[in-house]
Structure formats: C-alpha cells, structure tokens
Amino acid sequence: MKIISSVGAKGGSGKSSVALLTAWELAKNHKSKVALIDADVQGTAASAKIMN
C-alpha cells in the first residue's frame, strides 16, 4: 500500500482538486483501486472510492 498526500495551508489553493484528479488518474492508468479521503475541514472532495 502506498500513501500520497496533498497538503497546503491556504484555503482555496486546489488541494482537493489535485487529490481527486491524482486518484482518478492512478485508478484509470494503473488499473488499481484507489481510496481518496479528504481530511480537509471543508471536505470539498468528501470521501470517495474510485474503482477501476
């Protein structure tokens, strides 16, 4: 299992978007299951499970 994190201190900097697109591409291009957990207090991407 590998963990990739997207971190930024300022709100509205695109962390959730980067995390969501990275998870999507990993699931699509590597044919693997990816779990995305948005731990931001705003929860923009919410919790999502992306399947291949």
Contacts in CASP RR format, 6 or more apart in sequence:
PFRMAT RR
TARGET T0000
AUTHOR 0000-0000-0000
METHOD contacts of the structure
MODEL  1
MKIISSVGAKGGSGKSSVALLTAWELAKNHKSKVALIDADVQGTAASAKI
MN
4 22 0 8 1.000
6 15 0 8 1.000
6 16 0 8 1.000
6 18 0 8 1.000
6 19 0 8 1.000
6 22 0 8 1.000
7 15 0 8 1.000
8 15 0 8 1.000
11 42 0 8 1.000
15 40 0 8 1.000
16 38 0 8 1.000
16 40 0 8 1.000
16 42 0 8 1.000
16 43 0 8 1.000
16 44 0 8 1.000
16 45 0 8 1.000
17 44 0 8 1.000
17 45 0 8 1.000
19 36 0 8 1.000
19 38 0 8 1.000
19 45 0 8 1.000
20 36 0 8 1.000
20 45 0 8 1.000
20 48 0 8 1.000
23 34 0 8 1.000
23 35 0 8 1.000
23 36 0 8 1.000
23 48 0 8 1.000
23 50 0 8 1.000
24 34 0 8 1.000
24 50 0 8 1.000
26 32 0 8 1.000
26 34 0 8 1.000
27 33 0 8 1.000
27 34 0 8 1.000
27 50 0 8 1.000
27 51 0 8 1.000
27 52 0 8 1.000
28 52 0 8 1.000
31 52 0 8 1.000
32 52 0 8 1.000
33 49 0 8 1.000
33 50 0 8 1.000
33 51 0 8 1.000
33 52 0 8 1.000
34 50 0 8 1.000
35 49 0 8 1.000
35 50 0 8 1.000
36 45 0 8 1.000
36 47 0 8 1.000
36 48 0 8 1.000
36 49 0 8 1.000
36 50 0 8 1.000
37 47 0 8 1.000
38 44 0 8 1.000
38 45 0 8 1.000
38 46 0 8 1.000
38 47 0 8 1.000
38 48 0 8 1.000
END
